[in-house]
Amino acid sequence: IHFHAHYPGTKTQFHSIFIHFHAHCPGTKTQFHSIFIHFHAHCPGTKTQFHSIFIHFHAHCPGTKTQFHSIFIHFHAHCPGTKTQFHSTFIHFHAHCPARLSCITCIANSFITDFECTYLHTRT
């Protein structure tokens, strides 16, 4: 799905892209969900550009009852008037593994059954 809007009064342009993907594998009863959202706005009056990317990933494997969640958000804004650039990246990862299975390593390289890992980076 792609959405575009133009507001002549303010000469503002708005762009939005939304993609949803779903796959079901009956052989393994695996379900896969992926959501991608892209947002872009340009305000010529101030020459400000705004970019936002949101990605959500979800996978469920009933055979092992393993659940995987991953969220990625990227934000970028450029204000030429002040020449200020803002970058923000947010990553959220959550995995649930059965007790007898080894879990994915987090940033701290700690192996635990249930864990959440959050990474936040900002730069101006």
Rosetta blueprint (number, residue, H / E / L):
1 I L
2 H E
3 F E
4 H E
5 A E
6 H E
7 Y E
8 P L
9 G L
10 T L
11 K L
12 T E
13 Q E
14 F E
15 H E
16 S E
17 I E
18 F E
19 I E
20 H E
21 F E
22 H E
23 A E
24 H E
25 C E
26 P L
27 G L
28 T L
29 K L
30 T E
31 Q E
32 F E
33 H E
34 S E
35 I E
36 F E
37 I E
38 H E
39 F E
40 H E
41 A E
42 H E
43 C E
44 P L
45 G L
46 T L
47 K L
48 T E
49 Q E
50 F E
51 H E
52 S E
53 I E
54 F E
55 I E
56 H E
57 F E
58 H E
59 A E
60 H E
61 C E
62 P L
63 G L
64 T L
65 K L
66 T E
67 Q E
68 F E
69 H E
70 S E
71 I E
72 F E
73 I E
74 H E
75 F E
76 H E
77 A E
78 H E
79 C E
80 P L
81 G L
82 T L
83 K L
84 T E
85 Q E
86 F E
87 H E
88 S E
89 T E
90 F E
91 I E
92 H E
93 F E
94 H E
95 A E
96 H E
97 C L
98 P L
99 A L
100 R L
101 L L
102 S L
103 C L
104 I L
105 T L
106 C L
107 I L
108 A L
109 N L
110 S L
111 F L
112 I L
113 T L
114 D E
115 F E
116 E E
117 C E
118 T E
119 Y E
120 L E
121 H E
122 T E
123 R E
124 T L
